[in-house]
Amino acid sequence: MKIVKTAKLKIITHTKNFDETIKIYNQALSFYIIVCEQEYINLQDKKSKEKLKYIESITHRTAKNKNIKYDFDKDFYKFPSYLRRAVIMEALGVIDSHFSRLEIWEEKKAKAVSKGKRFHEKAPKINYQPNSFPTLYKDNMWNKIEEGRAKIKVFKNSDWVWIDIEYSTKSLKSGQKYRFKNFKEFNPMLVKKGKKYFLHISYETDVKLNSTPLKKQRVIGVDLGLTNSAVCSCIDIDGTVLDRLFINQPKEKDQLSHRVNKLSKAKRKSGIFNEKPNHWRRINNLQKFIIQDTVDKIVEFAIKNRADVIVFEYLGKMRLPHNTFGAKRLRAKLQFWAKLKIQQKVGEKAHSFGIRYSRVIARGTSIYAYDGSGVLKRSYKRDIATFANGKIYHSDLSASYNIASRYFTRAILKPLSEKSRLQVEAKVPQLVDRTSHTLSSLIKLREVA
């Protein structure tokens, strides 16, 4: 499979020379959005390259093409050819997306009207003043001299000129090692963030995911919790627990809770909740750290144990009790969003190391004890659970065992014929209900299968 990573390199020279470039790029994009909208009827039956040629033929004057419908060159003198084609393709994407959304909206409206219902959803609109960033095409607008130095073509003093720039190479290295040794480098994009400019360079490589036979696989079961960010366990197909890991960031979580409370107090004074940039900036930075630190430790744990698959629960929509509100509700939402982001980022990072990513049904992983003793009683203050047989154990650790074992149980049962599966279920009744699969179910399944 293909892995794409983006390095964000800060430009450390000429930081005031790029405003005009981005401004004229967006003006050109606005021009072509209007043209593509007006010519949409003539574009419908054409393919992507044909659309590009058609729009270019009616807007760009050449020696052989003097009669044009819209004069692009009049307001955009010496506009680079590669950049012009990139603008056209982006404008075509905006218009195609708009009319697709409009068609869906009309279908929804017709369906509501046919049933005699009121339809309140507003029709989609085109953004004629986009805020996009230009791609610097090699040779046409970008020439790299060496790592950290390059020449780029920018719009300056009413003309397109080449200038030398220097940029930070910190994101290209991991310690002393170059991160993108076997990667293909793409054209950079000039991006503005706040008052600073960056070169976003994408790198692509082919990664072969592991193809270890099921009987030799090791799986990392990850339970994402509230007290601990994640609890991981490494399990093989026989149900043997090979390693465990508890991941937590108590200092950052305490700071996050403190910031959320401050935001809540500020809201009570002003009545405005979302427009508190200083509070939200610190909250977002803390959350980003917690997410990234958790992701790094999960993948490091998987690499350390030579795992083949990292398994999570399938987390659906968030449900909170009706009596939760204010700062308490916001903290719960922040933690829930972090869980989904952790799963996404772990999947992306694991793939770059050839490790697979999977999810299993969530219901019952924390309710049932891993040893098959039944429903457990959980103390949410300490994450300690009491099993039906009197055993006291960590509830999240028990859940991580169940998550990992459900991956193996599903992989063993899925290829079986219906007759064979029913025979196995008759010997191990716990397997009938998927929500009650535990580590003990896997051990019993291995004994009879």
C-alpha positions as CSV (number, residue, x, y, z in Angstrom):
1,M,0.0,0.0,0.0
2,K,1.0,3.6,-0.5
3,I,2.0,5.8,2.5
4,V,2.0,9.6,2.1
5,K,3.5,11.9,4.7
6,T,3.8,15.7,4.6
7,A,6.8,17.6,6.0
8,K,5.9,21.2,7.1
9,L,9.1,23.3,6.6
10,K,9.1,26.9,7.9
11,I,10.5,29.5,5.6
12,I,13.0,31.6,7.5
13,T,13.7,34.3,4.9
14,H,11.6,36.7,2.8
15,T,8.5,36.2,5.0
16,K,6.8,39.4,3.7
17,N,7.2,38.6,0.0
18,F,4.5,36.0,-0.4
19,D,1.3,37.9,0.5
20,E,1.0,39.1,-3.1
21,T,1.5,35.6,-4.5
22,I,-1.2,34.0,-2.5
23,K,-3.5,37.0,-3.1
24,I,-3.2,36.8,-6.9
25,Y,-3.5,33.0,-6.8
26,N,-6.9,33.3,-5.1
27,Q,-8.0,36.0,-7.5
28,A,-7.2,33.7,-10.4
29,L,-9.0,30.9,-8.7
30,S,-12.1,33.1,-8.3
31,F,-11.9,34.0,-12.0
32,Y,-11.9,30.4,-13.0
33,I,-14.6,29.4,-10.6
34,I,-17.0,31.9,-12.2
35,V,-15.9,30.7,-15.7
36,C,-16.4,27.0,-14.9
37,E,-19.8,27.8,-13.4
38,Q,-20.9,29.6,-16.5
39,E,-19.6,26.9,-18.8
40,Y,-20.8,23.9,-16.7
41,I,-23.3,22.8,-19.4
42,N,-20.4,22.5,-21.9
43,L,-18.3,20.5,-19.4
44,Q,-20.7,17.8,-18.3
45,D,-19.9,15.2,-21.0
46,K,-16.1,15.8,-20.9
47,K,-13.4,13.9,-19.1
48,S,-10.9,15.7,-16.7
49,K,-8.2,16.4,-19.3
50,E,-10.8,17.5,-21.9
51,K,-12.3,19.9,-19.3
52,L,-8.9,21.4,-18.7
53,K,-8.2,21.9,-22.4
54,Y,-11.6,23.4,-23.0
55,I,-11.4,26.0,-20.2
56,E,-7.8,26.9,-21.2
57,S,-8.8,27.3,-24.8
58,I,-11.6,29.9,-24.0
59,T,-9.5,31.9,-21.5
60,H,-5.8,31.9,-22.6
61,R,-4.8,33.7,-25.7
62,T,-2.0,32.2,-27.9
63,A,-0.7,32.7,-31.4
64,K,-3.0,30.0,-32.8
65,N,-5.9,30.8,-30.4
66,K,-6.7,34.6,-30.6
67,N,-10.5,34.5,-30.3
68,I,-11.2,33.7,-26.7
69,K,-14.4,34.1,-24.7
70,Y,-12.9,35.2,-21.4
71,D,-9.6,37.1,-21.2
72,F,-7.6,35.7,-18.3
73,D,-4.3,37.2,-19.5
74,K,-5.7,40.8,-19.3
75,D,-5.7,40.8,-15.5
76,F,-3.1,38.1,-14.9
77,Y,-0.1,39.0,-17.0
78,K,2.7,36.4,-17.2
79,F,0.8,34.0,-14.9
80,P,2.9,30.8,-14.8
81,S,1.5,28.1,-17.1
82,Y,1.7,25.2,-14.6
83,L,0.1,27.4,-11.9
84,R,-2.7,28.4,-14.3
85,R,-3.5,24.7,-15.1
86,A,-3.5,23.9,-11.3
87,V,-5.9,26.8,-10.8
88,I,-8.2,25.5,-13.5
89,M,-8.3,22.0,-12.1
90,E,-9.0,23.3,-8.6
91,A,-11.8,25.5,-9.9
92,L,-13.3,22.5,-11.8
93,G,-13.2,20.5,-8.6
94,V,-15.1,23.3,-6.7
95,I,-17.8,23.5,-9.4
96,D,-18.2,19.7,-9.8
97,S,-18.5,19.4,-6.0
98,H,-21.1,22.2,-5.9
99,F,-23.4,20.7,-8.5
100,S,-23.1,17.2,-7.0
101,R,-24.2,18.7,-3.6
102,L,-26.9,20.7,-5.3
103,E,-28.3,17.5,-7.0
104,I,-28.4,15.7,-3.6
105,W,-30.1,18.7,-2.0
106,E,-32.8,18.8,-4.7
107,E,-33.4,15.0,-4.3
108,K,-33.8,15.5,-0.5
109,K,-36.2,18.4,-1.0
110,A,-38.3,16.5,-3.6
111,K,-38.5,13.6,-1.2
112,A,-39.6,15.8,1.7
113,V,-42.2,17.6,-0.4
114,S,-43.6,14.4,-1.8
115,K,-44.2,13.3,1.8
116,G,-45.8,16.6,2.8
117,K,-43.0,17.5,5.1
118,R,-41.3,20.9,5.6
119,F,-37.8,21.2,4.3
120,H,-35.5,23.6,6.1
121,E,-32.1,22.7,4.8
122,K,-30.5,25.5,2.8
123,A,-29.3,25.0,-0.8
124,P,-25.4,24.7,-1.1
125,K,-23.6,27.9,-2.3
126,I,-20.4,28.4,-4.2
127,N,-17.5,30.2,-2.4
128,Y,-16.4,32.8,-4.9
129,Q,-13.7,34.1,-2.6
130,P,-11.6,31.0,-1.7
131,N,-8.6,30.9,0.6
132,S,-6.4,28.4,-1.1
133,F,-2.6,28.0,-1.5
134,P,-0.4,27.6,-4.6
135,T,1.6,24.6,-5.5
136,L,5.2,25.4,-6.6
137,Y,5.9,23.1,-9.6
138,K,9.4,21.9,-10.2
139,D,11.4,23.9,-12.8
140,N,8.4,26.2,-13.5
141,M,8.2,27.7,-10.0
142,W,10.6,25.6,-7.7
143,N,14.3,24.8,-7.9
144,K,15.9,23.2,-4.9
145,I,19.6,24.2,-4.5
146,E,20.3,22.0,-1.5
147,E,18.4,20.9,1.7
148,G,17.4,24.2,3.3
149,R,17.9,26.4,0.3
150,A,15.8,26.9,-2.9
151,K,14.7,29.3,-5.6
152,I,11.0,29.9,-6.0
153,K,9.0,32.1,-8.4
154,V,6.7,34.6,-6.7
155,F,4.6,37.6,-7.7
156,K,6.5,40.7,-6.6
157,N,6.2,44.4,-7.8
158,S,3.6,43.4,-10.5
159,D,5.8,40.7,-12.0
160,W,6.7,37.1,-11.5
161,V,10.4,36.8,-10.4
162,W,12.7,34.2,-8.9
163,I,14.0,34.7,-5.4
164,D,16.3,32.7,-3.1
165,I,14.8,31.4,0.1
166,E,16.0,29.4,3.2
167,Y,13.8,27.0,5.1
168,S,14.0,24.9,8.2
169,T,14.8,21.2,7.7
170,K,13.9,20.1,11.2
171,S,10.8,18.2,10.1
172,L,12.9,16.2,7.6
173,K,14.9,14.5,10.3
174,S,14.1,12.1,13.2
175,G,17.1,12.6,15.5
176,Q,20.1,12.4,13.2
177,K,18.4,10.2,10.6
178,Y,16.7,11.5,7.4
179,R,13.0,10.5,7.6
180,F,12.3,10.2,3.9
181,K,15.2,8.2,2.5
182,N,13.1,5.8,0.3
183,F,10.3,8.3,-0.4
184,K,9.3,10.0,-3.6
185,E,9.2,13.8,-3.2
186,F,6.4,15.8,-4.6
187,N,6.0,19.5,-5.4
188,P,5.8,21.8,-2.4
189,M,2.8,23.9,-1.5
190,L,3.3,27.5,-0.2
191,V,1.1,27.7,3.0
192,K,0.4,30.7,5.3
193,K,-0.3,30.1,9.0
194,G,-0.9,33.2,11.0
195,K,1.9,35.5,10.0
196,K,4.4,32.8,9.0
197,Y,4.9,30.8,5.8
198,F,5.6,27.1,5.3
199,L,6.5,24.7,2.5
200,H,4.3,21.7,2.8
201,I,6.1,18.9,0.9
202,S,4.5,15.5,0.4
203,Y,6.5,12.3,0.3
204,E,5.2,8.9,-0.9
205,T,6.4,5.4,-0.6
206,D,5.1,1.8,-1.0
207,V,4.9,-0.2,2.2
208,K,4.1,-3.9,2.2
209,L,1.9,-4.9,5.2
210,N,2.9,-8.0,7.0
211,S,1.4,-11.3,5.8
212,T,2.1,-13.4,8.9
213,P,-0.1,-16.6,9.1
214,L,-2.9,-16.4,11.7
215,K,-1.3,-19.1,13.9
216,K,1.9,-17.1,14.3
217,Q,0.4,-13.6,14.7
218,R,0.8,-11.4,17.8
219,V,-2.0,-8.9,18.4
220,I,-2.0,-5.7,20.5
221,G,-5.4,-5.1,22.1
222,V,-5.9,-1.4,23.0
223,D,-8.6,-0.2,25.4
224,L,-8.9,3.6,25.4
225,G,-10.1,4.8,28.8
226,L,-10.7,7.9,30.8
227,T,-8.3,7.5,33.7
228,N,-5.6,5.9,31.6
229,S,-5.3,7.1,28.0
230,A,-4.8,3.6,26.8
231,V,-4.2,0.1,28.2
232,C,-2.4,-2.3,25.9
233,S,-1.8,-6.0,26.0
234,C,0.0,-8.3,23.6
235,I,-1.7,-11.7,23.0
236,D,-1.0,-14.6,20.7
237,I,-3.6,-17.0,19.2
238,D,-3.5,-19.4,22.2
239,G,-4.6,-16.6,24.5
240,T,-1.2,-16.2,26.2
241,V,-0.6,-12.7,27.5
242,L,2.9,-11.7,26.5
243,D,3.2,-8.1,27.6
244,R,1.1,-5.2,29.1
245,L,1.4,-1.4,29.0
246,F,-0.4,1.4,30.8
247,I,-0.3,4.8,29.0
248,N,-1.2,8.0,30.8
249,Q,-0.4,11.7,30.9
250,P,-1.5,12.8,34.4
251,K,0.2,16.2,34.3
252,E,-1.3,17.2,30.9
253,K,-4.7,15.9,31.8
254,D,-4.7,17.9,35.1
255,Q,-3.7,21.0,33.1
256,L,-6.4,20.3,30.5
257,S,-9.1,20.0,33.2
258,H,-7.8,23.3,34.8
259,R,-8.1,25.0,31.4
260,V,-11.6,23.7,30.7
261,N,-12.7,25.0,34.1
262,K,-11.2,28.5,33.4
263,L,-13.0,28.5,30.0
264,S,-16.3,27.6,31.8
265,K,-15.8,30.5,34.3
266,A,-15.0,32.9,31.4
267,K,-18.1,31.8,29.6
268,R,-20.3,32.5,32.7
269,K,-18.9,36.0,32.9
270,S,-19.2,37.0,29.2
271,G,-21.9,34.6,28.0
272,I,-19.7,33.7,25.0
273,F,-18.3,30.1,24.9
274,N,-16.6,29.6,21.6
275,E,-14.9,33.0,21.2
276,K,-12.1,32.5,23.8
277,P,-9.0,32.0,21.6
278,N,-6.4,32.0,24.3
279,H,-8.2,29.3,26.4
280,W,-9.0,27.2,23.3
281,R,-5.4,27.4,22.0
282,R,-4.0,26.0,25.2
283,I,-6.8,23.3,25.4
284,N,-6.1,22.2,21.8
285,N,-2.3,22.1,22.3
286,L,-2.7,20.0,25.4
287,Q,-5.1,17.6,23.6
288,K,-2.7,17.3,20.7
289,F,0.2,16.4,23.0
290,I,-2.0,13.7,24.8
291,I,-3.1,12.2,21.4
292,Q,0.4,12.2,19.9
293,D,2.1,10.8,23.0
294,T,-0.5,8.0,23.2
295,V,-0.1,7.1,19.5
296,D,3.7,7.0,19.7
297,K,3.7,4.7,22.8
298,I,1.1,2.3,21.3
299,V,3.1,1.9,18.1
300,E,6.4,1.6,20.0
301,F,4.8,-1.1,22.1
302,A,3.7,-3.0,19.0
303,I,7.1,-2.7,17.4
304,K,8.8,-3.9,20.6
305,N,6.7,-7.0,20.8
306,R,6.9,-7.6,17.0
307,A,3.1,-7.4,16.7
308,D,1.3,-8.0,13.4
309,V,-2.0,-6.2,14.2
310,I,-3.2,-3.4,16.5
311,V,-6.9,-3.9,17.5
312,F,-9.3,-1.3,18.8
313,E,-12.9,-1.2,19.7
314,Y,-15.4,0.2,17.1
315,L,-16.5,3.4,18.8
316,G,-19.8,4.8,17.5
317,K,-21.6,8.0,18.4
318,M,-21.0,9.6,21.8
319,R,-23.8,9.3,24.4
320,L,-23.8,11.3,27.6
321,P,-26.3,11.2,30.5
322,H,-28.8,14.0,30.3
323,N,-27.6,15.5,33.6
324,T,-24.1,16.3,32.3
325,F,-23.5,19.9,31.3
326,G,-21.0,22.7,31.3
327,A,-17.3,21.9,31.9
328,K,-18.0,18.3,32.8
329,R,-19.7,17.7,29.4
330,L,-16.9,19.5,27.5
331,R,-14.2,17.4,29.2
332,A,-16.1,14.2,28.2
333,K,-16.4,15.4,24.6
334,L,-12.7,16.3,24.4
335,Q,-11.8,12.8,25.7
336,F,-14.2,11.2,23.2
337,W,-12.8,13.1,20.2
338,A,-9.3,12.2,21.3
339,K,-10.2,8.5,21.2
340,L,-11.3,8.7,17.6
341,K,-8.2,10.7,16.6
342,I,-5.9,8.3,18.4
343,Q,-7.4,5.4,16.5
344,Q,-7.0,7.2,13.2
345,K,-3.4,8.3,13.8
346,V,-2.4,4.8,15.2
347,G,-3.7,3.2,12.0
348,E,-1.7,5.7,9.8
349,K,1.5,5.3,11.8
350,A,1.2,1.5,12.1
351,H,0.8,1.1,8.4
352,S,4.1,2.9,7.8
353,F,5.8,0.1,9.8
354,G,3.9,-2.7,8.0
355,I,1.6,-3.3,11.0
356,R,-2.0,-3.9,10.3
357,Y,-5.0,-2.1,12.0
358,S,-8.3,-3.6,12.9
359,R,-11.4,-2.9,15.0
360,V,-13.9,-5.2,16.8
361,I,-17.3,-4.9,18.3
362,A,-17.2,-2.8,21.5
363,R,-20.2,-4.0,23.4
364,G,-19.3,-6.3,26.3
365,T,-15.6,-5.9,26.3
366,S,-15.6,-4.0,29.6
367,I,-18.8,-5.7,31.0
368,Y,-17.5,-9.3,31.0
369,A,-14.5,-10.6,32.9
370,Y,-11.7,-12.0,30.8
371,D,-11.6,-15.3,32.7
372,G,-15.2,-16.1,31.7
373,S,-16.7,-15.7,35.2
374,G,-19.4,-13.4,33.9
375,V,-20.5,-9.8,34.5
376,L,-18.1,-7.8,36.6
377,K,-18.7,-5.0,39.1
378,R,-16.7,-1.9,38.2
379,S,-15.5,0.9,40.4
380,Y,-15.1,3.8,38.0
381,K,-13.1,5.9,40.4
382,R,-10.1,3.6,40.4
383,D,-10.7,1.5,37.3
384,I,-10.8,-1.6,39.5
385,A,-13.3,-4.4,38.9
386,T,-14.5,-7.2,41.1
387,F,-15.3,-10.4,39.2
388,A,-18.2,-12.7,40.0
389,N,-15.8,-15.2,41.5
390,G,-14.4,-12.5,43.9
391,K,-11.3,-11.8,42.0
392,I,-10.1,-8.1,41.9
393,Y,-8.5,-7.0,38.7
394,H,-7.9,-3.8,36.6
395,S,-11.0,-3.3,34.5
396,D,-9.3,-1.7,31.5
397,L,-6.6,-4.4,31.4
398,S,-9.4,-7.1,31.3
399,A,-11.1,-5.2,28.5
400,S,-7.8,-5.1,26.5
401,Y,-7.5,-8.9,26.8
402,N,-11.1,-9.2,25.5
403,I,-10.5,-6.8,22.6
404,A,-7.4,-8.7,21.4
405,S,-9.1,-12.1,21.8
406,R,-12.1,-11.0,19.8
407,Y,-9.8,-10.4,16.8
408,F,-8.6,-14.0,16.9
409,T,-12.1,-15.4,17.6
410,R,-13.5,-13.7,14.6
411,A,-10.5,-14.7,12.4
412,I,-11.0,-18.4,13.4
413,L,-14.8,-18.6,13.0
414,K,-15.2,-16.5,9.9
415,P,-13.8,-19.1,7.3
416,L,-15.7,-22.0,8.9
417,S,-18.7,-23.5,7.1
418,E,-22.1,-23.0,8.9
419,K,-22.1,-26.7,9.9
420,S,-18.6,-26.5,11.4
421,R,-19.4,-23.2,13.2
422,L,-22.6,-24.7,14.8
423,Q,-20.6,-27.7,16.0
424,V,-18.0,-25.4,17.6
425,E,-20.7,-23.2,19.2
426,A,-22.4,-26.3,20.6
427,K,-19.1,-27.1,22.5
428,V,-18.5,-23.5,23.5
429,P,-21.9,-21.8,24.1
430,Q,-20.2,-18.4,24.8
431,L,-19.4,-18.1,21.1
432,V,-23.1,-17.8,20.1
433,D,-23.4,-14.2,21.3
434,R,-20.6,-12.0,19.9
435,T,-21.0,-9.5,22.6
436,S,-19.9,-12.0,25.3
437,H,-16.7,-13.1,23.6
438,T,-13.8,-13.0,26.1
439,L,-10.2,-14.2,26.5
440,S,-11.6,-17.5,28.0
441,S,-13.8,-18.0,24.9
442,L,-10.7,-17.9,22.7
443,I,-8.8,-20.4,24.9
444,K,-11.8,-22.8,24.9
445,L,-12.2,-22.3,21.1
446,R,-8.6,-23.3,20.6
447,E,-9.1,-26.5,22.6
448,V,-12.0,-27.6,20.4
449,A,-11.1,-26.2,17.0
